[in-house]
Amino acid sequence: MIKKIILFVIFLVIGMFIIFKYSDHNLNRTIQACMVAQKQTSEIFDAEKSKKFCKEKIKKQKNN
């Protein structure tokens, strides 16, 4: 019984580590996709402004 509990805790910790490690990766991919969409729809494209706008927009949507 104690082995099962220990294995469950270890599995849970590993799972949390993986989720937190890849959540940043997913955020960066989403920002890049937003920037590509803005580049395609805008005549004048500024990468820094686009990245800032996308970060704010995605974080706003994530909090809602």
N, C-alpha and C positions, 0 to 999 in steps of 0.2 A: 504494500500500500504506500509506504514512504517512497519507494522507487518511482511509482507512478506520479506522485506529487512532485518529486524532484524533476523528473523528465518533463512534466507539464510546465513547470516554472522555467526550465531551460528553453523549451520550445517557445514559450511566450516571450522571453527576453530576446531570443534570436529573431522572432517574427517582428517585434517592435523595432529592433535595430534595422532590419531590412526595410520596413515601411518608412522610417525616418530618413534613411540613407537615400532612398529613391524618390521621396516626395520633392526634394529640391531639384532632382533631375527632371521630374515631370513638369515642375514649374518653369524651369528654363526652356524646355521644349515648347510649352504653351506660349511663352513670351516670344520665342523665335517664330512660331507659326503666326502669331498676331502681327509681328513685324513684317513678315512676308506678305500678309494680306494687305497691310497698309501700303507697302511698296507698290503692290499691284493696282491699288485704287487711288493712289496719290500721284499727281504730276511732279510735285517737288517733294523729295524724300530726304529727311534728315534722320539718320540712324539713332542718334542719341535722344532726340525728342520722341521718336517713335518708341524706343525702348522704355523711356520714362512713362510715356502714356500707357503703354501696354502693361507695365508693372502695376501702375495705379489701378487700371481697369480690372485686371485679374485679381488683385488683392481685394478690391471692393466686392467683386462677385463672390470671392471665396468666403468673405465674412458674412455675406447675406445668406 
